[in-house]
Structures are given as C-alpha cells and as structure tokens.
Amino acid sequence: MIPSSVEKEIVIEAPVDVVWHLLTEPGEMRQWLAAETELDLRDGGAGAITFESGNSFQLQVEAVEPPHRFAFRWVRSPGLTLRDDNTLLVEFFLEPQKGGTRLRVVESGFDAIDWSDEEQARTAENHSDGWERCLARLRGLAANSAGAGE
C-alpha cells in the first residue's frame, strides 16, 4: 500500500524562534537539508534545493506563518508548473513546549503523483529515511545555536 504521507515529529531543545530561523533561512537550511538552497520566503515564492547527491528540486512556498507553520511544494522535473498532482507538499509545524519546541513535518502527495506504485512506495520510504536524517541534523544545529546564545 502506498502511503499518502510521511510524518515525523521531534522535540528540539531550543526556542521556537531559533527553530523557525533554522527552518526558513537558506544559509541555515544548507546545514541540515540540502547542500545548495535558494528560497524566496513568502507565499508563492520560488526556490530550489540541490542535495549532495546532485539531485535538484524546484520549490514553491505554500505558507509562511511565523513562527508556527512553513510549507512548500517540491518537484524534481524542472520547468513544470507546480500542482497538487505533480508535487509533494512539505509542511512544518512548530509548537513551543517546556524546554524547547515540538516540530512535526508532514510530507504528503505520494499517492497523487503519476508514478508507478513501486516508485511511489520507494519514494515515500526514501523520504521517510531522509527526514529522519535531516531532523537529527536540525536538532544538533538547534542545540548548537541555542547554546551559543546562552
């Protein structure tokens, strides 16, 4: 069965504003998400990311609601008009909690893209593993950032 979404949640020992900054600033995103990052941080803004593997994706910002929600769509095929049926939607939700921030990421749309069932399932699994690695790097980066401010 192909999942419609991948969801991960972590608690980061840093204030919401620190985590928001790390999530949305291209220079910071290069440290936890992708080797190259460009981002116009506004609703409808464009962007691009390139991973160390060389895989590149174009982005479109869907929501900027500081400091609680940030969302974008991404697609690997350059030049496409980004739509619900040809992109994956990534949403970050931040909630303050005692001692830090609860961060939830939801990536959806795996079952809506016109790929084979096998490719949809493989992509969802790869992205699930990828978010685990990215969020671990983000947690470490946030700990360093929060510690530097003390």
Protein Blocks (a to p, Z undefined) as FASTA:
>chain_A
ZZfbdcddddddddfklmmmmmmmmklmmmmmbmbdcddddehiacddddfkopacdddd
fbdcdfkbccddddfbghiacdfklcccddddddddehiacdddddehjlmpccdfklmm
mmmmmmmmmmmmmmmmmmmmmmmmmmmmZZ
